[in-house]
Amino acid sequence: MSIRGIYEFYREGFRRMTLGRTLWCIILVKLVVIFVALRVFFFTPYLQGTDEQKSRTVTAELINRH
C-alpha cells in the first residue's frame, strides 16, 4: 500500500464520520481551553526586560531559593 492509498483511506474515513467528527471537535476545544488556562495561570511571563535584567532576576532567584 502506498502513502497515497493510506492517505485516501483515512480521508474517506474522516469524511464519513458523523459522531466521530463531533467528538474530535470537542477534543480540540478542550485542548485549546487547557493550553490557554495553563498559559495564563502557570506560565506567566516572569522574565521581562533586557537581558541584563533577566540575568539578575535569575541569579537572585537561584541564590535566594532554599
PyMOL Python script that loads the backbone (N, CA, C, O; Angstrom):
from pymol import cmd

cmd.read_pdbstr("""\
ATOM      1  N   MET A   1       0.846  -1.168   0.000  1.00  0.00           N
ATOM      2  CA  MET A   1       0.000   0.000   0.000  1.00  0.00           C
ATOM      3  C   MET A   1       0.898   1.239   0.000  1.00  0.00           C
ATOM      4  O   MET A   1       1.864   1.312   0.759  1.00  0.00           O
ATOM      5  N   SER A   2       0.584   2.173  -0.821  1.00  0.00           N
ATOM      6  CA  SER A   2       1.389   3.388  -0.924  1.00  0.00           C
ATOM      7  C   SER A   2       0.922   4.432   0.091  1.00  0.00           C
ATOM      8  O   SER A   2      -0.121   4.280   0.727  1.00  0.00           O
ATOM      9  N   ILE A   3       1.699   5.468   0.224  1.00  0.00           N
ATOM     10  CA  ILE A   3       1.347   6.555   1.141  1.00  0.00           C
ATOM     11  C   ILE A   3       0.059   7.229   0.673  1.00  0.00           C
ATOM     12  O   ILE A   3      -0.781   7.613   1.487  1.00  0.00           O
ATOM     13  N   ARG A   4      -0.085   7.367  -0.624  1.00  0.00           N
ATOM     14  CA  ARG A   4      -1.308   7.977  -1.155  1.00  0.00           C
ATOM     15  C   ARG A   4      -2.532   7.128  -0.828  1.00  0.00           C
ATOM     16  O   ARG A   4      -3.592   7.664  -0.504  1.00  0.00           O
ATOM     17  N   GLY A   5      -2.391   5.812  -0.911  1.00  0.00           N
ATOM     18  CA  GLY A   5      -3.501   4.920  -0.585  1.00  0.00           C
ATOM     19  C   GLY A   5      -3.891   5.019   0.890  1.00  0.00           C
ATOM     20  O   GLY A   5      -5.073   5.003   1.230  1.00  0.00           O
ATOM     21  N   ILE A   6      -2.882   5.121   1.761  1.00  0.00           N
ATOM     22  CA  ILE A   6      -3.152   5.275   3.193  1.00  0.00           C
ATOM     23  C   ILE A   6      -3.861   6.606   3.439  1.00  0.00           C
ATOM     24  O   ILE A   6      -4.819   6.675   4.208  1.00  0.00           O
ATOM     25  N   TYR A   7      -3.379   7.662   2.779  1.00  0.00           N
ATOM     26  CA  TYR A   7      -3.993   8.978   2.922  1.00  0.00           C
ATOM     27  C   TYR A   7      -5.454   8.943   2.477  1.00  0.00           C
ATOM     28  O   TYR A   7      -6.325   9.478   3.163  1.00  0.00           O
ATOM     29  N   GLU A   8      -5.721   8.319   1.340  1.00  0.00           N
ATOM     30  CA  GLU A   8      -7.097   8.226   0.825  1.00  0.00           C
ATOM     31  C   GLU A   8      -7.987   7.449   1.793  1.00  0.00           C
ATOM     32  O   GLU A   8      -9.141   7.815   2.014  1.00  0.00           O
ATOM     33  N   PHE A   9      -7.445   6.372   2.369  1.00  0.00           N
ATOM     34  CA  PHE A   9      -8.198   5.550   3.310  1.00  0.00           C
ATOM     35  C   PHE A   9      -8.656   6.381   4.517  1.00  0.00           C
ATOM     36  O   PHE A   9      -9.830   6.356   4.888  1.00  0.00           O
ATOM     37  N   TYR A  10      -7.716   7.114   5.120  1.00  0.00           N
ATOM     38  CA  TYR A  10      -8.062   7.915   6.292  1.00  0.00           C
ATOM     39  C   TYR A  10      -8.933   9.121   5.935  1.00  0.00           C
ATOM     40  O   TYR A  10      -9.814   9.501   6.707  1.00  0.00           O
ATOM     41  N   ARG A  11      -8.691   9.717   4.774  1.00  0.00           N
ATOM     42  CA  ARG A  11      -9.506  10.847   4.351  1.00  0.00           C
ATOM     43  C   ARG A  11     -10.962  10.429   4.192  1.00  0.00           C
ATOM     44  O   ARG A  11     -11.859  11.139   4.646  1.00  0.00           O
ATOM     45  N   GLU A  12     -11.208   9.298   3.559  1.00  0.00           N
ATOM     46  CA  GLU A  12     -12.571   8.801   3.392  1.00  0.00           C
ATOM     47  C   GLU A  12     -13.193   8.440   4.733  1.00  0.00           C
ATOM     48  O   GLU A  12     -14.381   8.674   4.955  1.00  0.00           O
ATOM     49  N   GLY A  13     -12.393   7.870   5.626  1.00  0.00           N
ATOM     50  CA  GLY A  13     -12.901   7.513   6.947  1.00  0.00           C
ATOM     51  C   GLY A  13     -13.345   8.740   7.723  1.00  0.00           C
ATOM     52  O   GLY A  13     -14.420   8.740   8.323  1.00  0.00           O
ATOM     53  N   PHE A  14     -12.520   9.797   7.718  1.00  0.00           N
ATOM     54  CA  PHE A  14     -12.890  11.015   8.427  1.00  0.00           C
ATOM     55  C   PHE A  14     -14.047  11.735   7.736  1.00  0.00           C
ATOM     56  O   PHE A  14     -14.849  12.394   8.397  1.00  0.00           O
ATOM     57  N   ARG A  15     -14.135  11.615   6.448  1.00  0.00           N
ATOM     58  CA  ARG A  15     -15.216  12.271   5.716  1.00  0.00           C
ATOM     59  C   ARG A  15     -16.568  11.641   6.056  1.00  0.00           C
ATOM     60  O   ARG A  15     -17.579  12.342   6.106  1.00  0.00           O
ATOM     61  N   ARG A  16     -16.596  10.337   6.288  1.00  0.00           N
ATOM     62  CA  ARG A  16     -17.859   9.637   6.538  1.00  0.00           C
ATOM     63  C   ARG A  16     -18.249   9.616   8.015  1.00  0.00           C
ATOM     64  O   ARG A  16     -19.324   9.122   8.354  1.00  0.00           O
ATOM     65  N   MET A  17     -17.413  10.131   8.885  1.00  0.00           N
ATOM     66  CA  MET A  17     -17.733  10.140  10.309  1.00  0.00           C
ATOM     67  C   MET A  17     -18.895  11.075  10.590  1.00  0.00           C
ATOM     68  O   MET A  17     -19.027  12.127   9.965  1.00  0.00           O
ATOM     69  N   THR A  18     -19.729  10.683  11.532  1.00  0.00           N
ATOM     70  CA  THR A  18     -20.784  11.586  11.989  1.00  0.00           C
ATOM     71  C   THR A  18     -20.551  11.916  13.459  1.00  0.00           C
ATOM     72  O   THR A  18     -20.295  13.071  13.801  1.00  0.00           O
ATOM     73  N   LEU A  19     -20.637  10.932  14.314  1.00  0.00           N
ATOM     74  CA  LEU A  19     -20.402  11.148  15.739  1.00  0.00           C
ATOM     75  C   LEU A  19     -18.931  11.443  16.006  1.00  0.00           C
ATOM     76  O   LEU A  19     -18.609  12.258  16.871  1.00  0.00           O
ATOM     77  N   GLY A  20     -18.052  10.799  15.282  1.00  0.00           N
ATOM     78  CA  GLY A  20     -16.621  10.994  15.477  1.00  0.00           C
ATOM     79  C   GLY A  20     -16.185  12.425  15.229  1.00  0.00           C
ATOM     80  O   GLY A  20     -15.308  12.938  15.924  1.00  0.00           O
ATOM     81  N   ARG A  21     -16.781  13.064  14.260  1.00  0.00           N
ATOM     82  CA  ARG A  21     -16.431  14.458  13.952  1.00  0.00           C
ATOM     83  C   ARG A  21     -16.769  15.369  15.125  1.00  0.00           C
ATOM     84  O   ARG A  21     -15.999  16.263  15.477  1.00  0.00           O
ATOM     85  N   THR A  22     -17.933  15.128  15.724  1.00  0.00           N
ATOM     86  CA  THR A  22     -18.334  15.912  16.894  1.00  0.00           C
ATOM     87  C   THR A  22     -17.380  15.665  18.054  1.00  0.00           C
ATOM     88  O   THR A  22     -16.996  16.602  18.753  1.00  0.00           O
ATOM     89  N   LEU A  23     -17.001  14.422  18.260  1.00  0.00           N
ATOM     90  CA  LEU A  23     -16.070  14.094  19.346  1.00  0.00           C
ATOM     91  C   LEU A  23     -14.705  14.742  19.114  1.00  0.00           C
ATOM     92  O   LEU A  23     -14.091  15.242  20.057  1.00  0.00           O
ATOM     93  N   TRP A  24     -14.225  14.739  17.867  1.00  0.00           N
ATOM     94  CA  TRP A  24     -12.945  15.385  17.570  1.00  0.00           C
ATOM     95  C   TRP A  24     -13.020  16.883  17.823  1.00  0.00           C
ATOM     96  O   TRP A  24     -12.058  17.475  18.311  1.00  0.00           O
ATOM     97  N   CYS A  25     -14.140  17.498  17.500  1.00  0.00           N
ATOM     98  CA  CYS A  25     -14.309  18.932  17.765  1.00  0.00           C
ATOM     99  C   CYS A  25     -14.278  19.207  19.261  1.00  0.00           C
ATOM    100  O   CYS A  25     -13.660  20.177  19.700  1.00  0.00           O
ATOM    101  N   ILE A  26     -14.935  18.365  20.044  1.00  0.00           N
ATOM    102  CA  ILE A  26     -14.924  18.529  21.498  1.00  0.00           C
ATOM    103  C   ILE A  26     -13.512  18.374  22.040  1.00  0.00           C
ATOM    104  O   ILE A  26     -13.090  19.148  22.899  1.00  0.00           O
ATOM    105  N   ILE A  27     -12.780  17.389  21.550  1.00  0.00           N
ATOM    106  CA  ILE A  27     -11.402  17.168  21.993  1.00  0.00           C
ATOM    107  C   ILE A  27     -10.542  18.379  21.669  1.00  0.00           C
ATOM    108  O   ILE A  27      -9.766  18.825  22.514  1.00  0.00           O
ATOM    109  N   LEU A  28     -10.663  18.916  20.470  1.00  0.00           N
ATOM    110  CA  LEU A  28      -9.856  20.075  20.086  1.00  0.00           C
ATOM    111  C   LEU A  28     -10.191  21.302  20.922  1.00  0.00           C
ATOM    112  O   LEU A  28      -9.292  22.044  21.317  1.00  0.00           O
ATOM    113  N   VAL A  29     -11.471  21.524  21.196  1.00  0.00           N
ATOM    114  CA  VAL A  29     -11.867  22.666  22.027  1.00  0.00           C
ATOM    115  C   VAL A  29     -11.314  22.510  23.438  1.00  0.00           C
ATOM    116  O   VAL A  29     -10.822  23.475  24.022  1.00  0.00           O
ATOM    117  N   LYS A  30     -11.392  21.302  23.987  1.00  0.00           N
ATOM    118  CA  LYS A  30     -10.860  21.057  25.326  1.00  0.00           C
ATOM    119  C   LYS A  30      -9.353  21.284  25.370  1.00  0.00           C
ATOM    120  O   LYS A  30      -8.848  21.858  26.334  1.00  0.00           O
ATOM    121  N   LEU A  31      -8.632  20.848  24.353  1.00  0.00           N
ATOM    122  CA  LEU A  31      -7.187  21.063  24.312  1.00  0.00           C
ATOM    123  C   LEU A  31      -6.845  22.545  24.276  1.00  0.00           C
ATOM    124  O   LEU A  31      -5.932  22.994  24.970  1.00  0.00           O
ATOM    125  N   VAL A  32      -7.572  23.300  23.472  1.00  0.00           N
ATOM    126  CA  VAL A  32      -7.324  24.744  23.398  1.00  0.00           C
ATOM    127  C   VAL A  32      -7.586  25.390  24.750  1.00  0.00           C
ATOM    128  O   VAL A  32      -6.791  26.211  25.209  1.00  0.00           O
ATOM    129  N   VAL A  33      -8.689  25.029  25.390  1.00  0.00           N
ATOM    130  CA  VAL A  33      -9.015  25.599  26.695  1.00  0.00           C
ATOM    131  C   VAL A  33      -7.946  25.229  27.723  1.00  0.00           C
ATOM    132  O   VAL A  33      -7.520  26.078  28.506  1.00  0.00           O
ATOM    133  N   ILE A  34      -7.517  23.983  27.726  1.00  0.00           N
ATOM    134  CA  ILE A  34      -6.496  23.547  28.680  1.00  0.00           C
ATOM    135  C   ILE A  34      -5.206  24.312  28.465  1.00  0.00           C
ATOM    136  O   ILE A  34      -4.622  24.808  29.429  1.00  0.00           O
ATOM    137  N   PHE A  35      -4.745  24.424  27.228  1.00  0.00           N
ATOM    138  CA  PHE A  35      -3.475  25.109  26.983  1.00  0.00           C
ATOM    139  C   PHE A  35      -3.567  26.603  27.253  1.00  0.00           C
ATOM    140  O   PHE A  35      -2.591  27.205  27.700  1.00  0.00           O
ATOM    141  N   VAL A  36      -4.716  27.212  26.993  1.00  0.00           N
ATOM    142  CA  VAL A  36      -4.885  28.631  27.319  1.00  0.00           C
ATOM    143  C   VAL A  36      -4.856  28.817  28.836  1.00  0.00           C
ATOM    144  O   VAL A  36      -4.222  29.747  29.334  1.00  0.00           O
ATOM    145  N   ALA A  37      -5.535  27.942  29.568  1.00  0.00           N
ATOM    146  CA  ALA A  37      -5.539  28.032  31.027  1.00  0.00           C
ATOM    147  C   ALA A  37      -4.138  27.814  31.589  1.00  0.00           C
ATOM    148  O   ALA A  37      -3.723  28.520  32.507  1.00  0.00           O
ATOM    149  N   LEU A  38      -3.417  26.855  31.052  1.00  0.00           N
ATOM    150  CA  LEU A  38      -2.045  26.621  31.511  1.00  0.00           C
ATOM    151  C   LEU A  38      -1.181  27.836  31.251  1.00  0.00           C
ATOM    152  O   LEU A  38      -0.386  28.230  32.105  1.00  0.00           O
ATOM    153  N   ARG A  39      -1.325  28.422  30.100  1.00  0.00           N
ATOM    154  CA  ARG A  39      -0.523  29.593  29.743  1.00  0.00           C
ATOM    155  C   ARG A  39      -0.820  30.761  30.669  1.00  0.00           C
ATOM    156  O   ARG A  39       0.095  31.445  31.129  1.00  0.00           O
ATOM    157  N   VAL A  40      -2.092  30.988  30.942  1.00  0.00           N
ATOM    158  CA  VAL A  40      -2.493  32.142  31.751  1.00  0.00           C
ATOM    159  C   VAL A  40      -2.100  31.958  33.211  1.00  0.00           C
ATOM    160  O   VAL A  40      -1.571  32.883  33.827  1.00  0.00           O
ATOM    161  N   PHE A  41      -2.351  30.778  33.774  1.00  0.00           N
ATOM    162  CA  PHE A  41      -2.185  30.601  35.213  1.00  0.00           C
ATOM    163  C   PHE A  41      -0.821  30.060  35.630  1.00  0.00           C
ATOM    164  O   PHE A  41      -0.365  30.348  36.737  1.00  0.00           O
ATOM    165  N   PHE A  42      -0.164  29.289  34.779  1.00  0.00           N
ATOM    166  CA  PHE A  42       1.080  28.651  35.206  1.00  0.00           C
ATOM    167  C   PHE A  42       2.323  29.156  34.488  1.00  0.00           C
ATOM    168  O   PHE A  42       3.410  29.138  35.065  1.00  0.00           O
ATOM    169  N   PHE A  43       2.194  29.596  33.272  1.00  0.00           N
ATOM    170  CA  PHE A  43       3.352  30.028  32.508  1.00  0.00           C
ATOM    171  C   PHE A  43       3.278  31.516  32.206  1.00  0.00           C
ATOM    172  O   PHE A  43       3.357  31.931  31.050  1.00  0.00           O
ATOM    173  N   THR A  44       3.126  32.301  33.242  1.00  0.00           N
ATOM    174  CA  THR A  44       3.080  33.747  33.058  1.00  0.00           C
ATOM    175  C   THR A  44       4.464  34.244  32.667  1.00  0.00           C
ATOM    176  O   THR A  44       5.461  33.637  33.057  1.00  0.00           O
ATOM    177  N   PRO A  45       4.548  35.309  31.922  1.00  0.00           N
ATOM    178  CA  PRO A  45       5.859  35.833  31.507  1.00  0.00           C
ATOM    179  C   PRO A  45       6.576  36.463  32.703  1.00  0.00           C
ATOM    180  O   PRO A  45       6.426  37.654  32.975  1.00  0.00           O
ATOM    181  N   TYR A  46       7.346  35.655  33.399  1.00  0.00           N
ATOM    182  CA  TYR A  46       8.033  36.085  34.609  1.00  0.00           C
ATOM    183  C   TYR A  46       9.240  36.960  34.285  1.00  0.00           C
ATOM    184  O   TYR A  46       9.492  37.962  34.954  1.00  0.00           O
ATOM    185  N   LEU A  47       9.977  36.570  33.257  1.00  0.00           N
ATOM    186  CA  LEU A  47      11.178  37.312  32.887  1.00  0.00           C
ATOM    187  C   LEU A  47      10.832  38.377  31.860  1.00  0.00           C
ATOM    188  O   LEU A  47      10.414  38.075  30.742  1.00  0.00           O
ATOM    189  N   GLN A  48      11.011  39.616  32.257  1.00  0.00           N
ATOM    190  CA  GLN A  48      10.764  40.719  31.350  1.00  0.00           C
ATOM    191  C   GLN A  48      11.925  41.690  31.443  1.00  0.00           C
ATOM    192  O   GLN A  48      12.641  41.726  32.444  1.00  0.00           O
ATOM    193  N   GLY A  49      12.103  42.463  30.410  1.00  0.00           N
ATOM    194  CA  GLY A  49      13.151  43.470  30.406  1.00  0.00           C
ATOM    195  C   GLY A  49      14.306  43.070  29.518  1.00  0.00           C
ATOM    196  O   GLY A  49      14.179  42.207  28.648  1.00  0.00           O
ATOM    197  N   THR A  50      15.444  43.717  29.756  1.00  0.00           N
ATOM    198  CA  THR A  50      16.633  43.457  28.941  1.00  0.00           C
ATOM    199  C   THR A  50      17.285  42.163  29.396  1.00  0.00           C
ATOM    200  O   THR A  50      16.891  41.575  30.404  1.00  0.00           O
ATOM    201  N   ASP A  51      18.277  41.730  28.649  1.00  0.00           N
ATOM    202  CA  ASP A  51      19.000  40.511  29.004  1.00  0.00           C
ATOM    203  C   ASP A  51      19.698  40.647  30.353  1.00  0.00           C
ATOM    204  O   ASP A  51      19.775  39.685  31.117  1.00  0.00           O
ATOM    205  N   GLU A  52      20.196  41.820  30.638  1.00  0.00           N
ATOM    206  CA  GLU A  52      20.878  42.037  31.916  1.00  0.00           C
ATOM    207  C   GLU A  52      19.894  41.942  33.084  1.00  0.00           C
ATOM    208  O   GLU A  52      20.222  41.368  34.123  1.00  0.00           O
ATOM    209  N   GLN A  53      18.699  42.495  32.924  1.00  0.00           N
ATOM    210  CA  GLN A  53      17.678  42.416  33.968  1.00  0.00           C
ATOM    211  C   GLN A  53      17.217  40.966  34.170  1.00  0.00           C
ATOM    212  O   GLN A  53      16.992  40.527  35.298  1.00  0.00           O
ATOM    213  N   LYS A  54      17.084  40.246  33.081  1.00  0.00           N
ATOM    214  CA  LYS A  54      16.702  38.833  33.171  1.00  0.00           C
ATOM    215  C   LYS A  54      17.772  38.039  33.897  1.00  0.00           C
ATOM    216  O   LYS A  54      17.473  37.180  34.726  1.00  0.00           O
ATOM    217  N   SER A  55      19.023  38.337  33.574  1.00  0.00           N
ATOM    218  CA  SER A  55      20.143  37.653  34.212  1.00  0.00           C
ATOM    219  C   SER A  55      20.150  37.919  35.709  1.00  0.00           C
ATOM    220  O   SER A  55      20.356  36.998  36.499  1.00  0.00           O
ATOM    221  N   ARG A  56      19.931  39.158  36.108  1.00  0.00           N
ATOM    222  CA  ARG A  56      19.897  39.492  37.535  1.00  0.00           C
ATOM    223  C   ARG A  56      18.741  38.792  38.247  1.00  0.00           C
ATOM    224  O   ARG A  56      18.896  38.318  39.373  1.00  0.00           O
ATOM    225  N   THR A  57      17.606  38.729  37.602  1.00  0.00           N
ATOM    226  CA  THR A  57      16.442  38.076  38.201  1.00  0.00           C
ATOM    227  C   THR A  57      16.708  36.585  38.422  1.00  0.00           C
ATOM    228  O   THR A  57      16.410  36.047  39.489  1.00  0.00           O
ATOM    229  N   VAL A  58      17.263  35.929  37.418  1.00  0.00           N
ATOM    230  CA  VAL A  58      17.564  34.500  37.533  1.00  0.00           C
ATOM    231  C   VAL A  58      18.611  34.264  38.618  1.00  0.00           C
ATOM    232  O   VAL A  58      18.474  33.338  39.417  1.00  0.00           O
ATOM    233  N   THR A  59      19.649  35.088  38.653  1.00  0.00           N
ATOM    234  CA  THR A  59      20.693  34.942  39.659  1.00  0.00           C
ATOM    235  C   THR A  59      20.109  35.139  41.056  1.00  0.00           C
ATOM    236  O   THR A  59      20.422  34.368  41.963  1.00  0.00           O
ATOM    237  N   ALA A  60      19.279  36.142  41.243  1.00  0.00           N
ATOM    238  CA  ALA A  60      18.688  36.393  42.554  1.00  0.00           C
ATOM    239  C   ALA A  60      17.796  35.236  42.975  1.00  0.00           C
ATOM    240  O   ALA A  60      17.799  34.851  44.145  1.00  0.00           O
ATOM    241  N   GLU A  61      17.035  34.678  42.048  1.00  0.00           N
ATOM    242  CA  GLU A  61      16.167  33.542  42.369  1.00  0.00           C
ATOM    243  C   GLU A  61      16.973  32.323  42.755  1.00  0.00           C
ATOM    244  O   GLU A  61      16.603  31.603  43.682  1.00  0.00           O
ATOM    245  N   LEU A  62      18.077  32.079  42.054  1.00  0.00           N
ATOM    246  CA  LEU A  62      18.894  30.910  42.358  1.00  0.00           C
ATOM    247  C   LEU A  62      19.581  31.064  43.712  1.00  0.00           C
ATOM    248  O   LEU A  62      19.724  30.087  44.447  1.00  0.00           O
ATOM    249  N   ILE A  63      19.999  32.259  44.041  1.00  0.00           N
ATOM    250  CA  ILE A  63      20.689  32.492  45.307  1.00  0.00           C
ATOM    251  C   ILE A  63      19.704  32.459  46.479  1.00  0.00           C
ATOM    252  O   ILE A  63      20.014  31.896  47.529  1.00  0.00           O
ATOM    253  N   ASN A  64      18.541  33.048  46.310  1.00  0.00           N
ATOM    254  CA  ASN A  64      17.580  33.189  47.407  1.00  0.00           C
ATOM    255  C   ASN A  64      16.735  31.942  47.662  1.00  0.00           C
ATOM    256  O   ASN A  64      16.083  31.857  48.703  1.00  0.00           O
ATOM    257  N   ARG A  65      16.725  30.998  46.769  1.00  0.00           N
ATOM    258  CA  ARG A  65      15.925  29.781  46.979  1.00  0.00           C
ATOM    259  C   ARG A  65      16.610  28.874  47.980  1.00  0.00           C
ATOM    260  O   ARG A  65      17.837  28.779  48.026  1.00  0.00           O
ATOM    261  N   HIS A  66      15.804  28.220  48.768  1.00  0.00           N
ATOM    262  CA  HIS A  66      16.368  27.308  49.773  1.00  0.00           C
ATOM    263  C   HIS A  66      16.049  25.897  49.413  1.00  0.00           C
ATOM    264  O   HIS A  66      16.434  24.974  50.132  1.00  0.00           O
TER     265      HIS A  66
END
""", "prot")
cmd.dss("prot")
cmd.show_as("cartoon", "prot")
cmd.util.cbc("prot")
cmd.orient("prot")
